[in-house]
């Protein structure tokens, strides 16, 4: 591949252009001496060339150079000879510290410039340098256009527009542009993961503490340390904290203790299919995961846990099973059907948990969720012992939540517990944004997936539609990359065990819709690829949260393919938040549609009153 003077800037994409003999052909005929100097300088700084310059040999004299500046002077001296009409052609050879030649520049009227370098070595060095940069560099946002790099603690003039690498990405000419939000805190230990005190200070019983200790859990996260006492007091509580910080145990442990205390105090005898607590979730895999955690406590404590998911509700209605249940973990649709048919009674329910509350309150669940919650009379104060306690749990909390729940619960008596990292960009997860054309996404995905598969890196690829999810899975498998898919439109029999196959390490690549982004404890996941960029900030937060989880280390990465104008607008908001170190804006997800509906209804009611 040959490059003329105008095309030479493409040199920075050097690893993509290799000839059959693994040599890179950088430039065509060089006619200008100064351009030749610039060529050499660019070669020194290009990421594809990895060597420590020790000396330059110019026939007939050899120079021992200490710095690159000295080398440049010698280079100018050598090149000037060929510009003065001399027929002498200087040959410039560069050596590394092991005295191995790694670059050979020949300046003639016809010979191009070659840099012999193995593609595999370049790829490995790229990954190594990127990792080292992520940990050691002061650059937080690294851009293709270096002038737009953002350094740690860099400030901007509040009266001027903040420069964004993604500002011009709506233009088709921005193709192949990129920027990366690097790890800017390698000792990342946000307040939500710091040790505040031990579990014994939260008011938990010795029997529960013993079970936690057996599981190696002795130190609570912030959301656990703050949330457990509030829930134990019987308060309606909102738990909002970033992904992967232990929210499940924060609500599950105090509920279990309250159930055991209540059963012992009033000598309660369980009624068949009449639970004392409900944990409602948006997806089957999340229900199975929470049920597994709840079952930690069933071996040593008088506790019964039941998991109910969709896919076989008709069979349960026709042939119901009657048994004692203290806690039911269920998807909303299945629980609603079994309750409406009288298979399960909600008469004795004392605790209702909405895990991933933002999803359960969006426009896909809202009407059904509101109708189901109307069955319960929730507490207005913690002293109302006979009323139901409501717990809302999520990694994103919409600002318009009061518009949704205002008719169900007194929001003034809702104890809101949030961490300082809520809606923030996680500083321990590297996030790369690549501007790419729609037609180039499949080939890029294949190349990326091959590297990840070769290194056995657990990866989740997110798509916005079920059809895209199915296609991407078949595309990867047809090209020799084993992958499983997961989405809500899959038949129950096919979907069963897909996520477990990924969690158990049988398969390292899972292609999923946002079904796989909510609450799942994918602690082994090291890489996230957003093949389709999400439509909402809330979805982006949840997707990124599948890596870099509690006790999972700081080696999580996210790669985003940016193709549409809507993608670009969302990326600009994320980049601006990263540069200003502020929380991500407008984390409302699909709830904005519901809020708009409520506002329109209110305006219509006001207009009707005026007419009356």
C-alpha positions, 0 to 999 in steps of 0.5 A, spaced: 500 500 500 502 506 498 501 513 501 502 520 497 504 526 501 497 528 502 495 521 505 500 520 510 496 522 516 493 515 515 500 512 518 497 513 525 492 507 523 499 503 521 497 496 524 491 496 519 496 496 513 500 490 512 503 487 505 504 480 504 511 479 507 509 483 513 512 489 511 509 496 512 510 500 505 509 508 508 510 513 503 511 513 495 516 518 492 519 523 497 521 529 493 522 534 499 527 534 504 523 537 509 518 532 508 523 527 509 525 530 516 517 530 518 517 523 515 522 520 520 519 524 526 512 521 525 516 514 524 519 516 531 512 518 534 507 513 531 504 508 535 506 502 530 514 503 531 516 500 537 524 501 539 529 505 543 533 509 538 540 509 540 544 511 534 544 513 526 549 510 521 550 515 515 555 513 510 561 514 511 560 516 518 557 513 524 554 517 530 552 515 537 546 519 539 544 520 546 537 524 544 532 524 539 534 531 538 541 529 536 539 524 531 534 529 528 540 534 527 544 528 524 539 526 519 538 533 517 545 533 515 545 527 511 539 528 508 541 535 506 547 532 501 542 529 497 538 536 496 545 539 494 545 535 487 549 530 490 548 523 488 550 520 495 544 516 498 544 516 505 542 510 509 539 511 515 539 505 520 536 505 527 537 500 532 534 498 539 538 497 545 539 489 543 543 492 537 537 489 533 535 493 527 528 495 527 527 500 522 531 501 515 530 508 511 532 509 504 532 516 501 532 516 494 528 518 488 524 512 487 525 507 493 519 508 498 520 507 506 519 501 509 518 499 516 519 491 517 514 490 523 510 483 525 503 485 525 502 480 531 507 484 535 504 490 534 497 488 536 500 485 543 504 492 544 498 496 542 494 492 548 500 492 553 501 500 552 494 501 552 493 497 559 500 501 561 497 507 559 490 506 563 494 505 569 500 510 569 498 516 565 495 522 567 491 523 560 484 521 562 481 521 555 485 520 550 483 522 543 485 520 536 486 528 535 491 529 541 490 536 541 483 534 544 486 529 550 484 531 557 488 530 563 487 529 570 484 535 574 484 539 567 479 545 568 476 549 562 474 556 562 466 556 564 465 562 559 468 558 553 465 551 550 468 545 552 472 541 546 469 534 545 472 529 540 465 527 538 463 534 537 463 533 529 461 525 529 455 526 525 459 528 519 460 522 515 468 524 514 469 523 522 469 515 520 474 512 524 475 517 529 475 515 536 477 517 544 478 512 550 476 514 557 482 511 561 482 508 568 484 514 572 484 511 579 487 505 579 486 504 586 479 505 585 475 504 592 469 508 591 465 510 598 460 505 596 465 499 596 469 502 602 469 499 609 465 503 614 464 498 619 463 490 620 456 487 619 455 486 626 454 493 627 448 493 622 444 490 627 444 483 624 443 476 628 449 472 630 446 466 625 445 470 619 452 473 621 455 466 621 452 464 614 455 470 611 462 469 614 462 462 611 461 465 605 467 469 606 463 476 607 465 480 613 465 487 611 459 491 608 459 495 602 456 502 604 450 501 601 449 495 605 452 498 611 446 504 610 441 500 607 440 494 612 439 498 619 433 502 615 430 496 612 430 493 619 427 499 622 421 497 617 422 503 613 420 504 606 426 505 603 430 506 596 436 503 595 440 507 589 447 505 588 452 504 582 452 497 579 456 491 582 456 494 589 452 489 593 445 491 593 442 484 593 444 482 600 443 489 602 435 488 602 435 480 602 439 480 609 434 484 613 428 481 610 430 474 612 431 477 619 425 480 619 421 474 617 424 470 622 423 475 627 416 475 625 414 468 625 417 467 632 414 472 635 407 471 633 408 463 632 406 464 625 404 458 621 405 458 614 399 458 609 400 454 603 402 459 597 402 465 601 409 468 602 411 473 607 415 477 602 416 478 594 422 480 590 419 482 583 424 482 578 424 484 570 428 477 568 428 470 569 436 470 569 436 475 575 430 471 578 434 465 578 440 469 581 437 472 587 434 465 588 440 462 589 443 467 594 437 467 598 438 459 598 444 460 602 440 461 608 435 456 607 440 450 610 441 453 617 435 457 618 427 455 618 426 459 611 423 457 604 424 460 598 421 459 591 423 462 584 417 463 579 419 465 572 415 465 566 415 460 560 411 454 564 405 458 568 400 455 564 402 448 567 402 451 574 395 454 573 393 447 570 397 443 575 398 447 581 403 446 587 401 448 594 407 448 599 410 453 604 413 459 601 416 465 606 420 468 600 418 468 593 422 471 587 419 472 581 418 475 574 412 480 574 408 477 568 408 470 571 407 472 578 401 477 576 398 471 572 398 466 578 396 471 583 390 473 578 388 465 578 388 464 585 394 460 585 398 464 590 395 469 595 398 476 597 394 476 603 400 475 608 405 479 604 409 484 609 415 486 604 415 487 597 422 489 593 422 491 586 429 489 584 431 494 578 426 498 579 427 503 574 426 497 569 420 495 572 417 502 572 418 503 565 413 503 559 414 496 558 412 494 565 409 500 568 401 499 567 402 491 569 406 493 575 402 499 578 396 494 577 399 489 581 402 494 587 395 496 588 393 490 591 397 492 597 397 497 603 404 500 604 406 503 610 406 511 611 410 510 617 415 505 620 410 504 626 405 501 622 407 494 623 401 490 619 402 494 613 407 492 607 414 495 607 416 497 600 423 497 597 426 500 591 432 497 588 436 500 582 443 502 579 439 508 576 434 512 579 429 516 575 428 524 577 421 523 575 420 517 580 415 521 584 410 521 578 410 514 577 409 512 584 405 518 587 399 514 587 401 508 590 406 510 596 407 517 600 414 519 597 415 524 603 416 517 607 420 514 603 427 513 606 432 515 600 439 512 600 444 513 595 451 513 594 456 518 591 457 514 585 450 514 583 450 515 575 457 517 575 462 514 570 466 508 573 473 510 574 476 503 574 473 501 567 476 503 561 471 505 555 473 506 548 468 510 543 469 508 536 466 512 530 464 507 525 459 506 519 453 501 519 456 497 514 463 496 517 460 494 524 460 486 522 467 486 520 469 490 526 465 485 530 468 479 527 476 482 528 474 484 535 471 477 537 476 473 534 482 477 539 477 476 545 476 469 543 483 467 542 485 470 549 479 467 552 476 473 555 469 473 557 465 478 553 458 480 553 456 483 546 450 488 547 444 489 541 438 493 541 434 488 538 432 481 538 433 479 531 440 483 531 442 479 537 440 472 533 444 474 527 450 476 531 450 470 534 450 466 528 455 470 524 460 469 530 459 461 530 459 461 523 466 464 523 468 459 528 467 463 534 463 460 539 457 464 542 451 464 546 445 469 545 440 471 550 434 475 549 426 476 551 423 473 545 427 466 546 422 460 547 423 458 554 426 451 553 431 455 548 433 460 553 433 456 559 441 455 561 444 460 556 446 465 561 448 459 566 453 456 560 456 463 560 457 464 567 460 457 568 465 458 563 463 453 558 462 459 553 466 466 553 462 470 549 455 472 550 450 476 545 444 479 549 439 485 549 438 489 555 435 483 558 442 481 560 444 488 563 439 488 569 442 486 575 446 480 573 452 478 577 457 477 571 463 478 575 467 474 570 466 479 565 472 482 562 469 486 556 463 489 554 462 490 546 456 495 545 455 493 538 448 497 538 449 503 542 443 504 547 438 509 546 438 511 553 443 513 558 440 508 563 441 503 559 449 505 558 450 505 565 447 498 566 451 495 560 457 497 563 456 495 570 456 488 567 464 488 568 468 491 573 464 489 579 465 488 586 471 483 587 472 483 580 478 487 579 480 493 575 481 490 568 474 491 565 473 494 558 468 497 554 468 498 547 462 502 543 460 502 536 458 509 534 454 509 528 447 513 528 446 521 529 442 519 536 448 515 538 453 521 537 448 525 541 448 520 547 456 520 546 457 527 547 453 527 553 457 522 556 464 525 554 462 532 557 460 528 563 467 525 563 471 531 562 467 535 567 467 530 572 460 530 573 454 525 574 451 523 567 445 527 565 438 525 564 438 518 567 430 516 566 430 511 560 423 509 558 420 513 564 420 519 560 415 517 556 410 515 562 412 522 565 410 525 558 403 521 559 402 524 566 403 531 564 399 531 558 393 528 562 394 533 567 394 538 562 387 535 559 384 535 566 386 542 567 383 544 561 377 540 562 376 544 569 376 551 566 371 549 561 366 546 566 
